[in-house]
Amino acid sequence: MDRSQNLVHRHFTKFSLILLIFFFTLILHAQARKLPQTDPSFKTVEEEKTMWRVRIGSSPPRCERICESCRHCEAVQIPTTNPQVKARIQNSSSNDDTTNYKPLSWKCKCGNLIFNP
């Protein structure tokens, strides 16, 4: 009887030790480090790419090498003056000269100069 109890005790000890090690490693892996606080106005490159994709309308043109003298050309949206829209506004029955409709078009801006893409 002593030998069988000793064998059971050894197996129980081994099983308990393995179970304890398993739970200990599980607890260590479950702990996470705290992320550093960053300024909420700071945007990552991925967030800025997402902002470009979310915009309504057409996509901006590539303004690389539009003007040779400028090093940094950027795509900007500029209100257009379409003669057909002006004629429609003037011929409207309401005779209201104020409208909120301002169509935008993409242009390339290099310094103070604006180029068609």
N, CA and C atoms as an extended XYZ file, in Angstrom:
351
Properties=species:S:1:pos:R:3:atomname:S:1:resname:S:1:resid:I:1 pbc="F F F"
N         0.821       -1.181        0.000 N   MET     1
C         0.000        0.000        0.000 CA  MET     1
C         0.868        1.249        0.000 C   MET     1
N         1.981        1.185        0.682 N   ASP     2
C         2.865        2.339        0.729 CA  ASP     2
C         3.372        2.714       -0.664 C   ASP     2
N         3.720        1.697       -1.399 N   ARG     3
C         4.260        1.949       -2.720 CA  ARG     3
C         3.225        2.557       -3.647 C   ARG     3
N         1.996        2.111       -3.625 N   SER     4
C         0.949        2.666       -4.499 CA  SER     4
C         0.601        4.101       -4.085 C   SER     4
N         0.581        4.386       -2.788 N   GLN     5
C         0.316        5.754       -2.332 CA  GLN     5
C         1.466        6.680       -2.724 C   GLN     5
N         2.663        6.205       -2.623 N   ASN     6
C         3.830        6.985       -3.015 CA  ASN     6
C         3.797        7.290       -4.519 C   ASN     6
N         3.395        6.335       -5.331 N   LEU     7
C         3.291        6.519       -6.769 CA  LEU     7
C         2.202        7.533       -7.117 C   LEU     7
N         1.073        7.438       -6.466 N   VAL     8
C        -0.019        8.400       -6.687 CA  VAL     8
C         0.421        9.793       -6.270 C   VAL     8
N         1.116        9.868       -5.132 N   HIS     9
C         1.600       11.161       -4.647 CA  HIS     9
C         2.582       11.787       -5.645 C   HIS     9
N         3.471       10.984       -6.224 N   ARG    10
C         4.427       11.496       -7.219 CA  ARG    10
C         3.715       12.000       -8.469 C   ARG    10
N         2.746       11.215       -8.953 N   HIS    11
C         2.000       11.633      -10.149 CA  HIS    11
C         1.202       12.919       -9.885 C   HIS    11
N         0.600       12.990       -8.724 N   PHE    12
C        -0.156       14.198       -8.374 CA  PHE    12
C         0.774       15.413       -8.283 C   PHE    12
N         1.963       15.213       -7.708 N   THR    13
C         2.929       16.311       -7.599 CA  THR    13
C         3.391       16.763       -8.980 C   THR    13
N         3.709       15.817       -9.847 N   LYS    14
C         4.140       16.158      -11.207 CA  LYS    14
C         3.026       16.890      -11.964 C   LYS    14
N         1.805       16.358      -11.856 N   PHE    15
C         0.676       16.986      -12.538 CA  PHE    15
C         0.435       18.395      -11.991 C   PHE    15
N         0.501       18.581      -10.702 N   SER    16
C         0.304       19.900      -10.084 CA  SER    16
C         1.385       20.871      -10.519 C   SER    16
N         2.608       20.402      -10.583 N   LEU    17
C         3.717       21.256      -11.008 CA  LEU    17
C         3.559       21.689      -12.476 C   LEU    17
N         3.204       20.767      -13.323 N   ILE    18
C         2.976       21.102      -14.741 CA  ILE    18
C         1.810       22.085      -14.880 C   ILE    18
N         0.748       21.844      -14.167 N   LEU    19
C        -0.410       22.734      -14.205 CA  LEU    19
C        -0.050       24.118      -13.679 C   LEU    19
N         0.720       24.193      -12.630 N   LEU    20
C         1.159       25.471      -12.064 CA  LEU    20
C         2.038       26.234      -13.055 C   LEU    20
N         2.959       25.545      -13.699 N   ILE    21
C         3.825       26.196      -14.701 CA  ILE    21
C         2.986       26.706      -15.872 C   ILE    21
N         2.023       25.906      -16.313 N   PHE    22
C         1.162       26.311      -17.423 CA  PHE    22
C         0.394       27.595      -17.080 C   PHE    22
N        -0.243       27.645      -15.929 N   PHE    23
C        -1.003       28.839      -15.549 CA  PHE    23
C        -0.097       30.041      -15.302 C   PHE    23
N         1.088       29.809      -14.780 N   PHE    24
C         2.028       30.900      -14.542 CA  PHE    24
C         2.454       31.537      -15.865 C   PHE    24
N         2.759       30.713      -16.867 N   THR    25
C         3.136       31.272      -18.176 CA  THR    25
C         1.952       31.947      -18.850 C   THR    25
N         0.767       31.425      -18.639 N   LEU    26
C        -0.432       32.041      -19.209 CA  LEU    26
C        -0.655       33.432      -18.624 C   LEU    26
N        -0.454       33.575      -17.340 N   ILE    27
C        -0.621       34.871      -16.676 CA  ILE    27
C         0.430       35.855      -17.157 C   ILE    27
N         1.671       35.404      -17.324 N   LEU    28
C         2.726       36.300      -17.803 CA  LEU    28
C         2.458       36.796      -19.215 C   LEU    28
N         1.932       35.951      -20.070 N   HIS    29
C         1.637       36.360      -21.438 CA  HIS    29
C         0.395       37.250      -21.519 C   HIS    29
N        -0.483       37.166      -20.566 N   ALA    30
C        -1.705       37.960      -20.587 CA  ALA    30
C        -1.454       39.412      -20.185 C   ALA    30
N        -0.350       39.678      -19.500 N   GLN    31
C        -0.058       41.039      -19.090 CA  GLN    31
C         0.484       41.811      -20.287 C   GLN    31
N        -0.024       43.015      -20.469 N   ALA    32
C         0.424       43.852      -21.584 CA  ALA    32
C         1.064       45.114      -21.036 C   ALA    32
N         1.936       45.681      -21.833 N   ARG    33
C         2.544       46.936      -21.406 CA  ARG    33
C         1.642       48.092      -21.800 C   ARG    33
N         1.728       49.157      -21.064 N   LYS    34
C         0.920       50.331      -21.331 CA  LYS    34
C         1.531       51.095      -22.504 C   LYS    34
N         0.675       51.482      -23.460 N   LEU    35
C         1.145       52.243      -24.602 CA  LEU    35
C         1.438       53.673      -24.191 C   LEU    35
N         2.465       54.277      -24.756 N   PRO    36
C         2.781       55.657      -24.397 CA  PRO    36
C         1.689       56.612      -24.889 C   PRO    36
N         1.419       57.608      -24.083 N   GLN    37
C         0.418       58.608      -24.447 CA  GLN    37
C         1.001       59.529      -25.509 C   GLN    37
N         0.269       59.709      -26.596 N   THR    38
C         0.706       60.621      -27.649 CA  THR    38
C        -0.303       61.738      -27.785 C   THR    38
N         0.117       62.776      -28.427 N   ASP    39
C        -0.745       63.919      -28.673 CA  ASP    39
C        -1.874       63.490      -29.604 C   ASP    39
N        -3.160       63.740      -29.249 N   PRO    40
C        -4.260       63.305      -30.096 CA  PRO    40
C        -4.271       63.977      -31.468 C   PRO    40
N        -3.631       65.128      -31.590 N   SER    41
C        -3.610       65.796      -32.888 CA  SER    41
C        -2.560       65.194      -33.814 C   SER    41
N        -1.673       64.346      -33.263 N   PHE    42
C        -0.636       63.706      -34.061 CA  PHE    42
C        -1.259       62.588      -34.873 C   PHE    42
N        -1.013       62.597      -36.193 N   LYS    43
C        -1.567       61.580      -37.069 CA  LYS    43
C        -0.431       60.783      -37.694 C   LYS    43
N        -0.634       59.487      -37.755 N   THR    44
C         0.367       58.639      -38.378 CA  THR    44
C         0.201       58.682      -39.889 C   THR    44
N         1.160       58.123      -40.575 N   VAL    45
C         1.109       58.094      -42.038 CA  VAL    45
C        -0.092       57.287      -42.500 C   VAL    45
N        -0.389       56.192      -41.821 N   GLU    46
C        -1.527       55.366      -42.190 CA  GLU    46
C        -2.843       56.126      -42.041 C   GLU    46
N        -2.990       56.911      -40.964 N   GLU    47
C        -4.203       57.698      -40.771 CA  GLU    47
C        -4.353       58.739      -41.865 C   GLU    47
N        -3.240       59.355      -42.274 N   GLU    48
C        -3.319       60.355      -43.329 CA  GLU    48
C        -3.677       59.710      -44.666 C   GLU    48
N        -3.174       58.513      -44.928 N   LYS    49
C        -3.547       57.811      -46.152 CA  LYS    49
C        -5.039       57.492      -46.145 C   LYS    49
N        -5.541       57.095      -44.985 N   THR    50
C        -6.958       56.796      -44.863 CA  THR    50
C        -7.790       58.051      -45.095 C   THR    50
N        -7.322       59.189      -44.584 N   MET    51
C        -8.049       60.442      -44.786 CA  MET    51
C        -8.150       60.758      -46.275 C   MET    51
N        -7.095       60.505      -47.048 N   TRP    52
C        -7.126       60.760      -48.491 CA  TRP    52
C        -8.144       59.850      -49.167 C   TRP    52
N        -8.245       58.595      -48.718 N   ARG    53
C        -9.164       57.650      -49.343 CA  ARG    53
C       -10.621       57.972      -49.023 C   ARG    53
N       -10.873       58.577      -47.874 N   VAL    54
C       -12.240       58.822      -47.436 CA  VAL    54
C       -12.860       60.027      -48.145 C   VAL    54
N       -12.047       60.902      -48.684 N   ARG    55
C       -12.563       62.104      -49.320 CA  ARG    55
C       -13.569       61.788      -50.409 C   ARG    55
N       -14.600       62.612      -50.477 N   ILE    56
C       -15.630       62.449      -51.491 CA  ILE    56
C       -15.132       63.080      -52.785 C   ILE    56
N       -15.452       62.465      -53.913 N   GLY    57
C       -15.089       63.046      -55.205 CA  GLY    57
C       -13.866       62.404      -55.806 C   GLY    57
N       -13.278       63.115      -56.729 N   SER    58
C       -12.137       62.578      -57.454 CA  SER    58
C       -10.891       62.568      -56.591 C   SER    58
N        -9.916       61.810      -57.040 N   SER    59
C        -8.668       61.725      -56.283 CA  SER    59
C        -7.707       62.810      -56.758 C   SER    59
N        -6.789       63.224      -55.899 N   PRO    60
C        -5.858       64.285      -56.272 CA  PRO    60
C        -4.869       63.815      -57.335 C   PRO    60
N        -4.413       64.720      -58.182 N   PRO    61
C        -3.439       64.334      -59.199 CA  PRO    61
C        -2.046       64.201      -58.596 C   PRO    61
N        -1.170       63.569      -59.331 N   ARG    62
C         0.238       63.520      -58.919 CA  ARG    62
C         0.898       64.764      -59.477 C   ARG    62
N         1.390       65.590      -58.625 N   CYS    63
C         1.964       66.868      -59.028 CA  CYS    63
C         3.491       66.812      -59.041 C   CYS    63
N         4.047       65.664      -59.321 N   GLU    64
C         5.494       65.538      -59.353 CA  GLU    64
C         6.025       66.107      -60.669 C   GLU    64
N         7.020       66.941      -60.566 N   ARG    65
C         7.728       67.506      -61.714 CA  ARG    65
C         6.821       68.309      -62.651 C   ARG    65
N         5.814       68.961      -62.115 N   ILE    66
C         4.976       69.835      -62.930 CA  ILE    66
C         5.754       71.105      -63.265 C   ILE    66
N         6.345       71.690      -62.259 N   CYS    67
C         7.181       72.864      -62.505 CA  CYS    67
C         8.611       72.487      -62.133 C   CYS    67
N         9.538       72.800      -62.975 N   GLU    68
C        10.921       72.382      -62.758 CA  GLU    68
C        11.632       73.207      -61.683 C   GLU    68
N        11.219       74.479      -61.509 N   SER    69
C        11.928       75.341      -60.558 CA  SER    69
C        11.528       75.069      -59.104 C   SER    69
N        10.371       74.494      -58.903 N   CYS    70
C         9.857       74.264      -57.540 CA  CYS    70
C        10.203       72.847      -57.106 C   CYS    70
N        10.554       72.682      -55.861 N   ARG    71
C        10.879       71.354      -55.357 CA  ARG    71
C         9.650       70.648      -54.797 C   ARG    71
N         8.715       71.405      -54.279 N   HIS    72
C         7.557       70.792      -53.615 CA  HIS    72
C         6.272       71.284      -54.260 C   HIS    72
N         5.665       70.463      -55.065 N   CYS    73
C         4.353       70.768      -55.636 CA  CYS    73
C         3.313       69.953      -54.872 C   CYS    73
N         2.174       70.569      -54.598 N   GLU    74
C         1.126       69.859      -53.883 CA  GLU    74
C        -0.199       70.011      -54.613 C   GLU    74
N        -1.052       69.011      -54.478 N   ALA    75
C        -2.373       69.034      -55.089 CA  ALA    75
C        -3.321       69.828      -54.201 C   ALA    75
N        -4.035       70.771      -54.795 N   VAL    76
C        -5.004       71.583      -54.055 CA  VAL    76
C        -6.316       71.611      -54.832 C   VAL    76
N        -7.402       71.847      -54.126 N   GLN    77
C        -8.703       72.002      -54.769 CA  GLN    77
C        -9.021       73.483      -54.849 C   GLN    77
N        -9.406       73.926      -56.056 N   ILE    78
C        -9.671       75.334      -56.295 CA  ILE    78
C       -11.078       75.459      -56.880 C   ILE    78
N       -11.873       76.439      -56.418 N   PRO    79
C       -13.199       76.634      -57.002 CA  PRO    79
C       -13.083       77.022      -58.474 C   PRO    79
N       -13.916       76.418      -59.291 N   THR    80
C       -13.898       76.725      -60.721 CA  THR    80
C       -15.021       77.699      -61.052 C   THR    80
N       -14.834       78.461      -62.091 N   THR    81
C       -15.876       79.356      -62.589 CA  THR    81
C       -16.310       78.811      -63.933 C   THR    81
N       -17.365       78.051      -63.936 N   ASN    82
C       -17.890       77.413      -65.130 CA  ASN    82
C       -18.946       78.328      -65.750 C   ASN    82
N       -18.814       78.737      -67.022 N   PRO    83
C       -19.799       79.644      -67.634 CA  PRO    83
C       -21.197       79.031      -67.706 C   PRO    83
N       -21.318       77.714      -67.848 N   GLN    84
C       -22.633       77.084      -67.909 CA  GLN    84
C       -23.354       77.211      -66.580 C   GLN    84
N       -22.621       77.091      -65.481 N   VAL    85
C       -23.228       77.223      -64.152 CA  VAL    85
C       -23.681       78.656      -63.940 C   VAL    85
N       -22.872       79.630      -64.372 N   LYS    86
C       -23.255       81.024      -64.229 CA  LYS    86
C       -24.520       81.319      -65.022 C   LYS    86
N       -24.617       80.783      -66.242 N   ALA    87
C       -25.808       81.003      -67.066 CA  ALA    87
C       -27.033       80.388      -66.412 C   ALA    87
N       -26.894       79.188      -65.832 N   ARG    88
C       -28.018       78.551      -65.154 CA  ARG    88
C       -28.476       79.370      -63.955 C   ARG    88
N       -27.523       79.920      -63.211 N   ILE    89
C       -27.866       80.721      -62.036 CA  ILE    89
C       -28.592       81.995      -62.472 C   ILE    89
N       -28.135       82.633      -63.541 N   GLN    90
C       -28.755       83.868      -63.998 CA  GLN    90
C       -30.140       83.617      -64.575 C   GLN    90
N       -30.373       82.450      -65.185 N   ASN    91
C       -31.657       82.134      -65.779 CA  ASN    91
C       -32.627       81.488      -64.808 C   ASN    91
N       -32.237       81.319      -63.576 N   SER    92
C       -33.121       80.673      -62.611 CA  SER    92
C       -34.278       81.593      -62.268 C   SER    92
N       -35.405       80.994      -61.926 N   SER    93
C       -36.613       81.770      -61.646 CA  SER    93
C       -36.556       82.463      -60.295 C   SER    93
N       -35.705       82.038      -59.413 N   SER    94
C       -35.673       82.641      -58.082 CA  SER    94
C       -34.932       83.976      -58.087 C   SER    94
N       -34.111       84.234      -59.093 N   ASN    95
C       -33.317       85.462      -59.193 CA  ASN    95
C       -32.480       85.704      -57.944 C   ASN    95
N       -32.078       84.646      -57.315 N   ASP    96
C       -31.220       84.743      -56.137 CA  ASP    96
C       -29.782       84.583      -56.587 C   ASP    96
N       -28.979       85.627      -56.437 N   ASP    97
C       -27.608       85.598      -56.917 CA  ASP    97
C       -26.665       84.856      -55.969 C   ASP    97
N       -27.117       84.550      -54.775 N   THR    98
C       -26.251       83.859      -53.824 CA  THR    98
C       -26.519       82.363      -53.914 C   THR    98
N       -25.467       81.599      -54.043 N   THR    99
C       -25.595       80.149      -54.082 CA  THR    99
C       -24.427       79.535      -53.322 C   THR    99
N       -24.666       78.389      -52.746 N   ASN   100
C       -23.614       77.697      -52.020 CA  ASN   100
C       -22.884       76.702      -52.904 C   ASN   100
N       -23.329       76.562      -54.142 N   TYR   101
C       -22.719       75.594      -55.041 CA  TYR   101
C       -21.446       76.166      -55.632 C   TYR   101
N       -20.326       75.566      -55.275 N   LYS   102
C       -19.030       75.996      -55.795 CA  LYS   102
C       -18.270       74.750      -56.215 C   LYS   102
N       -18.303       74.412      -57.510 N   PRO   103
C       -17.571       73.211      -57.937 CA  PRO   103
C       -16.071       73.404      -57.764 C   PRO   103
N       -15.411       72.328      -57.398 N   LEU   104
C       -13.969       72.365      -57.159 CA  LEU   104
C       -13.254       71.524      -58.211 C   LEU   104
N       -12.039       71.932      -58.545 N   SER   105
C       -11.213       71.143      -59.450 CA  SER   105
C        -9.820       71.026      -58.849 C   SER   105
N        -9.135       69.964      -59.224 N   TRP   106
C        -7.789       69.727      -58.725 CA  TRP   106
C        -6.779       70.497      -59.556 C   TRP   106
N        -5.853       71.163      -58.900 N   LYS   107
C        -4.750       71.883      -59.532 CA  LYS   107
C        -3.475       71.557      -58.762 C   LYS   107
N        -2.348       71.858      -59.373 N   CYS   108
C        -1.054       71.681      -58.708 CA  CYS   108
C        -0.524       73.046      -58.308 C   CYS   108
N        -0.185       73.190      -57.038 N   LYS   109
C         0.299       74.468      -56.530 CA  LYS   109
C         1.777       74.346      -56.174 C   LYS   109
N         2.570       75.225      -56.791 N   CYS   110
C         4.003       75.288      -56.506 CA  CYS   110
C         4.298       76.706      -56.049 C   CYS   110
N         4.466       76.896      -54.747 N   GLY   111
C         4.667       78.242      -54.219 CA  GLY   111
C         3.406       79.058      -54.430 C   GLY   111
N         3.508       80.186      -55.151 N   ASN   112
C         2.338       81.011      -55.461 CA  ASN   112
C         1.772       80.722      -56.840 C   ASN   112
N         2.364       79.793      -57.580 N   LEU   113
C         1.926       79.471      -58.931 CA  LEU   113
C         0.999       78.268      -58.921 C   LEU   113
N        -0.023       78.292      -59.785 N   ILE   114
C        -0.980       77.199      -59.890 CA  ILE   114
C        -0.951       76.681      -61.325 C   ILE   114
N        -0.806       75.345      -61.469 N   PHE   115
C        -0.705       74.706      -62.773 CA  PHE   115
C        -1.812       73.678      -62.935 C   PHE   115
N        -2.207       73.425      -64.188 N   ASN   116
C        -3.113       72.324      -64.483 CA  ASN   116
C        -2.323       71.026      -64.420 C   ASN   116
N        -2.895       69.990      -63.837 N   PRO   117
C        -2.155       68.718      -63.725 CA  PRO   117
C        -1.999       68.024      -65.083 C   PRO   117
